[in-house]
C-alpha cells in the first residue's frame, strides 16, 4: 500500500467515525490482524484496546481532539491530542497494520505535534507507553521523544484496557520538546 503523506486527508473525528476508529485501533494492537504490522500487543495483552464509549469520550471531551488520517476514503490512522495546560498528551495512536512501515505514522505524528503547538501554544508533547514495548519506544525515540523513567502502574483487573498476559506491565512517560 502506498502510504505517502501527500495522499492523506486529516480531520477531527466525529461521532459518525466511532466504529471505524474502534476497528482501526483494535486491528493495530489486538488479535491476529495486528500481526500484519509491527505495533501489535497481541502477545502481551488480549481483549479489547478500546471501545465505542472510550472513543466517543475522547471526541466529546473539552480540550481534546481525535485526529484522523484518511487515504482513498478510508481511515488509516488516528491519534488523540489533549491539551493539558503547558503540554499536550498524545495517545490512542493507531496506524492500519497493512499501512505500517511506509512513513504514515511519522506523517501523522508530525501533523499532531504541529497542530498541538499551533492550536494550544504548548512546548511539550507527552505520552505513556507500556515499558516492555522496547521496539515501539525506540521508534518514538527516533522521533525525538525521550524516556523519563517515570512509571505508572498498568490497570490490572480493568478489562477495558485489555487482559494482561504477563505481570510486569507498567507505563513509562515519554516527553518531546516541541520548541
Secondary structure as the mmCIF struct_conf table of DSSP 4:
data_model
#
loop_
_struct_conf.conf_type_id
_struct_conf.id
_struct_conf.beg_label_comp_id
_struct_conf.beg_label_asym_id
_struct_conf.beg_label_seq_id
_struct_conf.end_label_comp_id
_struct_conf.end_label_asym_id
_struct_conf.end_label_seq_id
HELX_RH_3T_P HELX_RH_3T_P1 UNK A 5 UNK A 7
STRN STRN1 UNK A 9 UNK A 12
HELX_RH_3T_P HELX_RH_3T_P2 UNK A 15 UNK A 17
HELX_RH_AL_P HELX_RH_AL_P1 UNK A 18 UNK A 29
BEND BEND1 UNK A 30 UNK A 30
TURN_TY1_P TURN_TY1_P1 UNK A 31 UNK A 31
HELX_RH_3T_P HELX_RH_3T_P3 UNK A 32 UNK A 36
BEND BEND2 UNK A 37 UNK A 38
TURN_TY1_P TURN_TY1_P2 UNK A 42 UNK A 44
STRN STRN2 UNK A 45 UNK A 46
BEND BEND3 UNK A 47 UNK A 47
BEND BEND4 UNK A 49 UNK A 49
HELX_RH_AL_P HELX_RH_AL_P2 UNK A 52 UNK A 60
BEND BEND5 UNK A 61 UNK A 61
TURN_TY1_P TURN_TY1_P3 UNK A 62 UNK A 63
STRN STRN3 UNK A 64 UNK A 71
TURN_TY1_P TURN_TY1_P4 UNK A 72 UNK A 73
STRN STRN4 UNK A 74 UNK A 84
TURN_TY1_P TURN_TY1_P5 UNK A 85 UNK A 86
STRN STRN5 UNK A 87 UNK A 95
HELX_RH_3T_P HELX_RH_3T_P4 UNK A 97 UNK A 99
TURN_TY1_P TURN_TY1_P6 UNK A 100 UNK A 101
BEND BEND6 UNK A 102 UNK A 103
HELX_RH_AL_P HELX_RH_AL_P3 UNK A 104 UNK A 120
BEND BEND7 UNK A 123 UNK A 123
STRN STRN6 UNK A 124 UNK A 130
TURN_TY1_P TURN_TY1_P7 UNK A 131 UNK A 132
HELX_RH_AL_P HELX_RH_AL_P4 UNK A 134 UNK A 142
TURN_TY1_P TURN_TY1_P8 UNK A 143 UNK A 144
STRN STRN7 UNK A 146 UNK A 153
TURN_TY1_P TURN_TY1_P9 UNK A 156 UNK A 157
HELX_RH_3T_P HELX_RH_3T_P5 UNK A 159 UNK A 161
STRN STRN8 UNK A 163 UNK A 164
BEND BEND8 UNK A 165 UNK A 167
STRN STRN9 UNK A 170 UNK A 177
#
